[in-house]
Amino acid sequence: MPIDNCPKCGGTGWISSDQDGLAIAERCSCVEEARAENLTEFAQIPPNFVEASFENFRLPIDNPTAQRGLADVMLAVSAYARLYPKNPKPGLLLAGPPGTGKTHLAVAVLRLLISRGHEGMFFDYQNLLEKIRSSYNETLGASNREAYQSALETEILLLDDLGAHRVTDWVEDMVTAIVTHRYNQRKPLIATTNLADPEFGGSMVEKSGMSGGRAYKTTIEERIGERARSRLFEMCKVIRMPNIEDYRIRRSK
């Protein structure tokens, strides 16, 4: 739809001109501008990240090693966005400790793709599950499935903080259904997670227990199940974030 009262087309969506005595009508640029605005609103990006982009992603200036590590990550993520939708793997998984900038980069990809006319939606993982569960009608034994259907069918799904929910059979089944559907249909899934996985490398030991034993990090498989984890790694380019100063602190400086 065109923008109302557009100064170029007057809200018609078309610009008329005369070329060699012939009347020519061209689509006004406001049509694409209006579409981008509608897609941005549809994406439901949280206010904290609504302006997130590659241009305003802040690299640490006082830690050369961390700066190089994050610069390499940003290049890999931007390469995914540049190649879309011709990526070898349709999805993207950003993994690393809290506060390393995963959500900023994931939203930067989503916003860039939206600006090109692609449709996408942002969901906080735990909030999505709560929406699906709250819509369940125990009396009728049915769900209105609105949030669930959006997670299945939107062109690009961004799941932030994947696995941030205690594991239950219901959660495992729901996540497996969403991931498997998107895997089978080659629908892109962009996800962030704080959880560990042997494929990420690094130690799986979190800290020493009080009794001198070992405490192990919670893994993706423990939170979403073996089947969903397997599909996730098959469909996603995995990018591990370096362990650096909290990005939220760095951004506020």
Secondary structure, DSSP 8 states (H G I E B T S, - for coil): ---TT-TTTTTSSEEEEEETTEEEEEE-HHHHHHHHHHHHHHHT--GGGTT--STT----SS-HHHHHHHHHHHHHHHHHHHHTT--SSSEEEEE-STTSSHHHHHHHHHHHHHHTT--EEEEEHHHHHHHHHHTEETTTTEE--HHHHHHHHSSEEEEETTT-S---HHHHHHHHHHHHHHHHTT--EEEEE--B-GGG-S--EEEE-TTS-EEE--BHHHHH-HHHHHHHHHHEEEEE----S-HHHHHH-
